[in-house]
Every structure is written in C-alpha cells, then in structure tokens.
Amino acid sequence: MPKAAVVFHSQTGWTRKVGRLIARVLDAEAHEIESAPPDIETYDLVVIGTPVHRCGPSRKVRNFLKGKTFQSLSFFCTYSLFGGISCLLTLNRLAQCRHLIHGLDVRFSPVEKWKKSQDDLSHKRERILEYVNFIEREIRRPSQEENGNR
Ligand SMILES: Cc1cc2nc3c(=O)[nH]c(=O)nc-3n(C[C@H](O)[C@H](O)[C@H](O)COP(=O)(O)O)c2cc1C
C-alpha cells in the first residue's frame, strides 16, 4: 500500500470513529486535523473526514484544504439529517489534487445516535468497507495520464 493517511475533524466523535475504521482497514495513519503531518501533501493517498456543518464541511476542514495540493484525495463526511451529498460536492469543488476519488457520506440519524454507542459501527461497517475497497481499487488503477503514455 502506498503511504496513506486519514485526517479528520470531529467534534463529538462520529467522524473520528469512522476515520479510525477507514485508517485501520486501509493500513493508513490516522490523524486529528490539528496534528496532521506537515508533509501531508507528499502522501500518496489522503482521506479527509468532516462532520457536516450547515450542509457543508466544517470550517476547520475548509481551512485545512486551503493552499494544499494533494496526490490522491478522497473525502468522507458524517451527518445526522441532511446535507451529506452537498457537503461532498463542496469538498470536491475545494479539492486540489492529482486524483480525486469519489467520497462517502455516512448518516447517523438522531435515533441511531441515541440507540447505538459509538463503539458499535456494525450497522455502517459494510458500506464503509465497500468504500475502502473502492479506494484501494482506484489507487491501483493506472491514471489516465499513464494510460495515455503507453
Ligand atoms: C454547527 C453544526 C452544524 C450542523 N449542521 C448539520 C447539517 O447541516 N446537516 C446534518 O445532517 N447535520 C448537521 N450537524 C450534525 C453533525 O453533522 C453530525 O452530528 C455529525 O455526525 C457530527 O460529527 P462529529 O461527531 O464527528 O462531530 C451539525 C452539527 C453542528 C455542531
């Protein structure tokens, strides 16, 4: 696996929980956004997680993206009611990278949050693992550029 990191902002723990699972399965580093490595732009793959705030990414994630150009980049977000897709669309627009990988929105409804403890992601696990599989396939796929050079 290339050098990879999952970087997330989380206020109440849900995005962190998903981010840690993604990092574990991807065999990638996991970092809170405040302590992301300074050379993060050199990583082969960066996956960035955000809570949905007012139908978009959190201010911390917007600020983190400013002025950075990544190699392969993907986003995920967690939300409770609506705005997951619009958050991913905003992130795709803000992203500067060589290779943008389709992102993942994970909804934890207020009822789910009330019923399930954060230690139990089992009800979302399958979708998250599918997402990680998708990222792994995308990373292995030769880029358009490389195809063109053949
Ligand atoms: C300021 C603020 C704005 C939010 N806006 C939305 C929203 O627009 N749509 C939504 O579904 N959830 C919204 N939420 C809920 C969070 O997106 C949701 O609880 C998320 O899973 C929290 O992630 P975290 O635990 O990693 O902080 C908002 C929460 C906060 C604190």
The ligand as an SDF file (V2000), in Angstrom:
LIG
                    3D

 31 33  0  0  0  0  0  0  0  0999 V2000
  -22.7430   23.6310   13.9370 C   0  0  0  0  0  0  0  0  0  0  0  0
  -23.3200   22.3280   13.4570 C   0  0  0  0  0  0  0  0  0  0  0  0
  -23.9980   22.2720   12.2500 C   0  0  0  0  0  0  0  0  0  0  0  0
  -24.5560   21.0600   11.8010 C   0  0  0  0  0  0  0  0  0  0  0  0
  -25.1960   21.0420   10.5980 N   0  0  0  0  0  0  0  0  0  0  0  0
  -25.7420   19.8650   10.1560 C   0  0  0  0  0  0  0  0  0  0  0  0
  -26.4080   19.8180    8.8800 C   0  0  0  0  0  0  0  0  0  0  0  0
  -26.4860   20.7790    8.1220 O   0  0  0  0  0  0  0  0  0  0  0  0
  -26.9550   18.6250    8.4960 N   0  0  0  0  0  0  0  0  0  0  0  0
  -26.8900   17.4930    9.3000 C   0  0  0  0  0  0  0  0  0  0  0  0
  -27.4110   16.4550    8.9110 O   0  0  0  0  0  0  0  0  0  0  0  0
  -26.2230   17.5090   10.4940 N   0  0  0  0  0  0  0  0  0  0  0  0
  -25.6460   18.6710   10.9350 C   0  0  0  0  0  0  0  0  0  0  0  0
  -24.9750   18.6940   12.1290 N   0  0  0  0  0  0  0  0  0  0  0  0
  -24.7920   17.4170   12.8540 C   0  0  0  0  0  0  0  0  0  0  0  0
  -23.4440   16.7800   12.5370 C   0  0  0  0  0  0  0  0  0  0  0  0
  -23.1380   16.8140   11.1720 O   0  0  0  0  0  0  0  0  0  0  0  0
  -23.4090   15.2990   12.9470 C   0  0  0  0  0  0  0  0  0  0  0  0
  -23.8510   15.1590   14.2460 O   0  0  0  0  0  0  0  0  0  0  0  0
  -22.0370   14.6990   12.7590 C   0  0  0  0  0  0  0  0  0  0  0  0
  -22.1350   13.2870   12.6890 O   0  0  0  0  0  0  0  0  0  0  0  0
  -21.1240   15.0950   13.9020 C   0  0  0  0  0  0  0  0  0  0  0  0
  -19.8440   14.5680   13.6880 O   0  0  0  0  0  0  0  0  0  0  0  0
  -18.7610   14.5580   14.8430 P   0  0  0  0  0  0  0  0  0  0  0  0
  -19.3180   13.7170   15.9430 O   0  0  0  0  0  0  0  0  0  0  0  0
  -17.5550   13.9450   14.2350 O   0  0  0  0  0  0  0  0  0  0  0  0
  -18.5320   15.9980   15.2630 O   0  0  0  0  0  0  0  0  0  0  0  0
  -24.4320   19.8830   12.5860 C   0  0  0  0  0  0  0  0  0  0  0  0
  -23.7500   19.9490   13.8170 C   0  0  0  0  0  0  0  0  0  0  0  0
  -23.2060   21.1430   14.2480 C   0  0  0  0  0  0  0  0  0  0  0  0
  -22.4640   21.1780   15.5700 C   0  0  0  0  0  0  0  0  0  0  0  0
  1  2  1  0
  2  3  1  0
  2 30  2  0
  3  4  2  0
  4  5  1  0
  4 28  1  0
  5  6  2  0
  6  7  1  0
  6 13  1  0
  7  8  2  0
  7  9  1  0
  9 10  1  0
 10 11  2  0
 10 12  1  0
 12 13  2  0
 13 14  1  0
 14 15  1  0
 14 28  1  0
 15 16  1  0
 16 17  1  0
 16 18  1  0
 18 19  1  0
 18 20  1  0
 20 21  1  0
 20 22  1  0
 22 23  1  0
 23 24  1  0
 24 25  2  0
 24 26  1  0
 24 27  1  0
 28 29  2  0
 29 30  1  0
 30 31  1  0
M  END
$$$$
